[in-house]
């Protein structure tokens, strides 16, 4: 998971913190304009969740994260948080938003360095 996050953070930094996630951008701007388009965006989002879920399942099997953690809920939280952080990253022109962890949460993946 850390490698995936670092890859995207390096990409966004190289693009001066522009672009964000195409699915997230389209969902925010056009997700409610057409039921057919909404369904396609939902399917694309579900694929992102499924990809992340596989990584968390592997981490759970190796003992890197708690066996009590609800992986599907955690995955939705990670994806939703990531999209919110990308919006802030674009505005702030900084990698700070996608690397900040809340003081009251225990993220299943350590935040990469800024």
N, C-alpha and C positions, 0 to 999 in steps of 0.2 A: 504494500500500500504506500509506504514511504517513497519508493522509487517512482510510482505513478505520480504522486503529488509533486515530487521534485522535478520530474520531467515537465509537467505543466507549468510549474512556477518558473523554471528556466525559460520556457517558451514565452510566457507572458512578459517576463522581464525583457527578453530580446525584442519584443514587439512594443516596448514602451507601455506595457500594461493595458494594451488595447485588446479588442476582440471578445474575450470572455468565452463562454460556452455557446455554440450556435443553437443547441436545443434550448438552453436556458433563455437565451436572448429571444428566440422565436416564441417560446412559451409566454414570456413576460409581455411581449408586444402584440402577439396575434393569437394567443391560445384560446381566447374566447370568441373569436370571430366566426368560426365555422365548426360544427360538430365533427365533420370528417377530419378537418385539420387538427382539432383538439385530440381526437383519437390517435392520429399518427404521432403527435407530440407525446401523448401518454405512453404509447408503445415504445418510443425512443427513450423516454425517461425510465421506463421499466427495464429496458436493456442495460442502461447505466447502473441501475440498482442491482440487477442480477450479476453484472461484472464485478461490482464492489463486494457483493455478498460472497462470491466465490473466494475472494481474497480474505475476507474476515473468517470464513469457514476454515480455511487453511490455517490462519493464525490461531483460531480456537483449538484446532486439532493438535497443534504443536505447543499449546500452553502459553502462547504469547498474550492471549486475552482470556478473560474469565469465562468459564464454561456456563455461568449463570446469565451471561449477557444475551439478550434477545437480539440476534443478529439482523433480522429483517428490520426491526425498529431502528436499530443502530445504523444500519445502512441508509435508511430513509433520512435519518437525522444528518448523517455525514453528507449525503448528496444535497439536501436542502441547505445545510450550512455552507457548503462549498459554493453553491450558486449565489447565496447572499454575500459571501465574502468576495466573489468575483465582481459583483456589482460595486462593492465598496472599493475594491482594488482599482477598478477603472476610474472611479471618481478621484481617489486619493493619489493615483499613479504611484502605488507602493505595494510591496508584497506583505506589508504588515497585516492587512485584514485576513488573508488566508492562512496566516501562521499563528494568529492569536487563539488561545484556548481559554474558555471561561474558567474563572477561579473555582467555581463550584462544580465543575464537571471533570470527569476523568476520561479523556479522549482515549479510544482504543489504539490510536496510532500517535506516537510522539510527534510533536510539531517539528518540521524541518527548520534549520536555521534560516534567519532572514538574509 
